[in-house]
Amino acid sequence: MEVNSTLVARNYAASKNVTAPDHATSENALMGAAQDFMTTLQNSEATAMSAMTSGADPHALVQALAQTELAVQTAVTVRDKVVEAYQEILRMPV
């Protein structure tokens, strides 16, 4: 029985490195998503300001507003999933 548990422990230790999250990649992905979100909002704001002050293309304004709406809906959906996961963790018995 001890040989089997040693073998399991060795296999677990060998596979642990493979399954460990790569913090650099996940941080870069999160930062990239945040930067994309901010860029979308800034571009939409600039388009809206130019449309209101100088009479720029109204189609560009509508497109910018649609992109902003999609970005905000995506951020809200991600937030809701994170909150749901947190609440699920709180419901787990200790």
C-alpha positions as CSV (number, residue, x, y, z in Angstrom):
1,M,0.0,0.0,0.0
2,E,2.9,2.4,0.8
3,V,4.4,1.8,-2.6
4,N,1.2,2.8,-4.3
5,S,0.9,6.0,-2.2
6,T,4.5,6.8,-3.0
7,L,3.9,6.3,-6.7
8,V,0.8,8.5,-6.5
9,A,2.7,11.2,-4.6
10,R,5.5,11.1,-7.2
11,N,3.0,11.4,-10.1
12,Y,1.3,14.2,-8.3
13,A,4.5,16.1,-7.8
14,A,5.5,15.6,-11.5
15,S,2.1,16.8,-12.8
16,K,1.9,19.7,-10.3
17,N,4.3,21.8,-12.4
18,V,2.3,21.2,-15.5
19,T,-1.0,22.3,-14.0
20,A,0.3,25.2,-12.0
21,P,-1.0,28.5,-13.4
22,D,1.4,30.8,-15.2
23,H,1.0,34.0,-13.3
24,A,2.8,36.1,-15.9
25,T,0.4,35.0,-18.7
26,S,-2.7,35.5,-16.6
27,E,-1.6,38.9,-15.4
28,N,-0.7,40.0,-18.9
29,A,-4.1,38.8,-20.2
30,L,-5.9,40.6,-17.5
31,M,-3.9,43.8,-18.1
32,G,-4.4,43.5,-21.8
33,A,-8.2,43.2,-21.4
34,A,-8.3,46.2,-19.1
35,Q,-6.2,48.2,-21.5
36,D,-8.5,47.3,-24.4
37,F,-11.5,48.3,-22.3
38,M,-10.0,51.7,-21.5
39,T,-8.9,52.2,-25.1
40,T,-12.4,51.5,-26.4
41,L,-13.9,53.9,-23.8
42,Q,-11.4,56.7,-24.7
43,N,-11.9,56.3,-28.4
44,S,-15.7,56.4,-28.0
45,E,-15.5,59.4,-25.8
46,A,-13.3,61.2,-28.3
47,T,-15.6,60.3,-31.2
48,A,-18.6,61.5,-29.2
49,M,-17.0,64.8,-28.3
50,S,-16.0,65.4,-31.9
51,A,-19.5,64.5,-33.1
52,M,-21.1,67.0,-30.7
53,T,-18.7,69.9,-31.1
54,S,-17.6,69.8,-34.8
55,G,-20.4,67.8,-36.4
56,A,-18.4,64.7,-37.2
57,D,-19.8,61.6,-39.0
58,P,-23.0,60.4,-37.1
59,H,-22.3,56.9,-38.2
60,A,-19.0,56.9,-36.5
61,L,-20.8,58.1,-33.3
62,V,-23.3,55.3,-33.5
63,Q,-20.5,52.7,-34.1
64,A,-18.5,54.1,-31.1
65,L,-21.5,53.9,-28.9
66,A,-22.2,50.3,-29.9
67,Q,-18.6,49.4,-29.2
68,T,-18.8,51.0,-25.8
69,E,-22.0,49.3,-25.0
70,L,-20.5,45.9,-25.9
71,A,-17.4,46.6,-23.8
72,V,-19.5,47.6,-20.8
73,Q,-21.7,44.5,-21.1
74,T,-18.7,42.3,-21.3
75,A,-17.2,43.9,-18.2
76,V,-20.5,43.5,-16.3
77,T,-20.7,39.8,-17.4
78,V,-17.2,39.1,-16.2
79,R,-17.9,40.9,-12.9
80,D,-21.1,38.8,-12.4
81,K,-19.2,35.6,-13.1
82,V,-16.5,36.5,-10.6
83,V,-19.1,37.4,-7.9
84,E,-21.0,34.1,-8.6
85,A,-17.7,32.1,-8.3
86,Y,-16.9,33.9,-5.0
87,Q,-20.4,33.2,-3.6
88,E,-20.1,29.5,-4.6
89,I,-16.8,29.3,-2.8
90,L,-18.4,30.8,0.3
91,R,-21.1,28.1,0.2
92,M,-18.6,25.3,0.2
93,P,-18.4,23.4,3.5
94,V,-15.1,23.6,5.3
